[in-house]
Amino acid sequence: MTPENERKIQEKLQEIAKILYEEADKEELTSLAGIETTVRRQTLEHVTPQLGAFFWQKRQEQQPVEKEQSRV
């Protein structure tokens, strides 16, 4: 990954972290285990599905191109 893309990811992650923190149950954030559980749950509920959907959409967009290339 390029340093520029790494920087962009870090910036966006800070923004996402702030939002997820605001939405977190603060009572769960009193221990390292509680923080880990909260981050894991929020990631699985909100972040990972969006990443998967994005990758799937990009894959679907590539398939017509791949089918055309295989005909040549």
N, C-alpha and C positions, 0 to 999 in steps of 0.2 A: 504494500500500500504506500502510496506517495505521502510524504510529510504533509502536504496540503490537505489531502483527503483525511488523514489522521486528525489534523487540527479541526477540520469541519465536523468530524464525528464527535470529537470531544466537546465542541461548542454545543452541538445539538443535544448531546447526552446531558450536559449541565442543565439545559432548559427542560428536558424531559424529567430529570431527577427532581427539579424544583416542583414541577407539577405533581409528580407521584408522591413526593414528600407531603405536599399540601393535602393530598387525598388520603394519606395513610392514617391509620388509627394510632395516635401518638402513644397510647398505652402499650402497644406492641413494640414500640421502639426503645424500650428501657434496657434491653440486653442485646448482645451481639447475635444471639440465636433468634431473637424476635425481629431484629433488623434483617437478618438473612432470610427468614421466613417471609417477611413482608415484601422484600425486594423480589424474591423468587416468585411469589404469588402475583404481584403486580406485573412482573415481566411476562409471566405465562398468560395472564389475562389480557394485557393491553399491548405489549410490545411485540412479542413473538408472532401472534396471529397476523399483525399488520405486515411484518417482514415476510412471512410466508405468503400472504396474499400478493404482495408486491412481486416477489420472485416468481410466483405462479403466473401472474399476469405477463411478466416479461417473457416467460417460457412460452406462453400461448402466442405472444406476438412473434416469437422466433420460429414457431413451427411452420407457418406458411412459407417462410424464406427457406427453411431446410427442405421442405417438400419440393419446392421449385428447383433447388440446387441438385437434388437427387435425380431429377428427371433429365438433367443435362448430361 
